[in-house]
Amino acid sequence: MSEKLYKTRRQWHNVRVVALIAPFVLTAASGVGLASGHIKLIVGSFVLVVLAFVVAIIRDRQRPAQYRITERAMELSRGQYHDSIGAGDILDASTMERVACREYVSRKVQKRLREHGTNPRKSESAFMRYCTIDIGLRSYTLGIGRLFIDRMESSRHDLILLRTKSGAEYLLSPERNQDMMEQISRLKRRNEGQAA
């Protein structure tokens, strides 16, 4: 098997939601502001929309990650983080939708908090270390933006949950997730065949 390199997918869900809502906010604020003579309302809503765009861009613009599948291992890298998972350590890999990922990660984070007292932020970061898609763990819009994003067709792309025998779990967001799933399965089967 030749070495396979997978790059991460980037989706601008938060920016799209702000772009959809911004015209309505600005139109309503302009109408009310002009009718009542309060120009500060128009300026304030414009500043609010610009701030919302900045926050959305920051949330959607993540450092890219790379996933490399070699003859004997799977290598994950993103910025300063690097992990190598031996073929024999891979327990399983499965595809998950964004909503299911969020629920799974939330349950696992709460379980780690109860059992080990692990800091929830650190636990979330460990899951999301190699994922470049915002799955909506934290919401600045009281869940309204998350609701919009969950209903967008482009947010239904499957992510990959990779679990290891050592207990580590990684959420991955490759561009070609089905191809990557097949390569992980081949790597695992080849390792099991060599062990037999």
N, C-alpha and C positions, 0 to 999 in steps of 0.2 A: 504494500500500500504506500502510495506517495504521501507526503506531508500535505495536509489541508489547512488552509488559513481562512478563518471567518472573521469578518469585520462586523461591528455592531450596527444595529439599525437605530436611526434617530427619527423620532416623530415629534412634530411641533404641536401637540394637542393643546397645551395651555395657551399658546399664541393664537391658535385658531379660535378658541373660545373667546378670548379677549377681542379678537378681530370681529367676531360675530356680534358681541354685545356692545362694543364701543359706539357704533353708529346710533344705536337706540338711546344710549346714555347721553351722547352729545346732542342728539336731536331734541330729546326731552328737556335737557338742561338749557339748551338755547331757546326753546319755545317759552319755557317758564321764565327764564332770565330776561328775555326781551319783553315779554308781556308785563312783567312786574318791575322792570327797570333795574334789576340786580345783575349787573355785569360780572360781579364777583362769583356768582353761581356758575356762569359759563366758564370762567377762567379756572375755578375750582374743579369743575368736572373734567376739563381738559387735562389739568395736572393729574387728577386721579386716573384717567385713562392712560396717560403716559407712564405713570408709576405702575399701573397694572401690566402694561406691555413689558416694562423692565423686569418685573418680578417673573412674568411668564417666560421671558427669554432666558433668564437665569435658571429657572427650573427645568426648561426643556433643553438647554445647551449643556450637555454633559461632556466630560472628557471621554473620547472614544476608547473602546476596549478591543482586544484581539483575542481570539480563541484559536489555538493551534492544536491539531490532532496529528500526532506522529505515530510511528510504529508501536511504541510502548507506553505512551502517556498522552494526556491532554493538558495543555499548558494554557493558563489564563493570565492575561496581563492587562493592566490599566494604570497608567501613571506609575506611581511608586510601588504598586501592588503586583506581585507575581506569585502564582501558585502552579505547581505541577502535580497532577493527579495521575498516579500510575494506573494502568489498565486494570490491574487486579483490585484496585481500591474503589472502582466505580461500582456502586450498588445498582443504580438505575437512573434513567433520565426520562422525563415526561413533559409533554407540552401542556401549557396552562394559559387560560385567558387572563387578561389584566385584572378583572374583578376577583377571580379565583386566586390569583397570586397575592393580591392585597389581603384577602381573608386568611390565606395560608400563613403568610408572613406575620400578620397580626396575632394569630393564634400561637405560633411558635415563639414570638417575642414575649407574649404574656406567660407562656409556659416557662420560658427561661427565667423570667422575672420571679415567678412563684417558686421555682425549684432551686435556682442558683443565685437569685438576687442580682441578675445581670442588668446593667443599665439598658433601658429600652432603645435609646438612640444608637448605642454601640451595637446592639443586637441587630437592629434594622440595617445599619451600615454594613455589617458582616454579610447579610443576605444580599444586599444591593451593590456590593463592591464592584461586580463585573457587569452590571445591568445599566444600560443607558436610557431606559425608558422610565418615565415617572409613572409609577403604578397607583399613585394617589394615597400614599400613607399619611401625608400631612396635607391639610387643606387650609388655605388662607381665605376661602370664600364660604366657610361654613358648609361645605359639601356640595354647593351649587355647581361649581366648576367641575368637580369630580363626576357629578350626575350627567352633565353635558358630555364630558369626555367618554364616559362609559357607554354612552349611546351612539357615539360616532363609529361609523363603519371601519375607519382606519385603526381604531383602538382595539379591534378584535383580533389582531395578529397574535398568534400564540408566542408565548415566551417559553423558555426551557428551564425546568427545575432539575438540576443535577444533584443527586445525593450520593454520598460516599459511604463506604463501610466504616470509616473512622468517625462518622457522625457529622461531617461538614456538609452544608447545603449551599448551593450557589444558584442564584437566579440569573439566567443569561438571556441576551436579546440579540441573537444573530440575524443578519439580513436574510439568510437562507436557512430557516430553522428546520425544515424537513430534511434537507440534505445533511445538515449537521446531526440530526437524530440518527440517520442511517449510518453515518460515519462512527458515531459513538457505539451503536449496536455492533458494527463490524469489529471495532477495536475490542469490545467486550467479548464477543464470540471468539475472536482470534486468540485472546488471552486465555479463555477457558479451554480452547482446543489445545494450546501449548501446555497447559497445566495437567491435562488428562493423560 
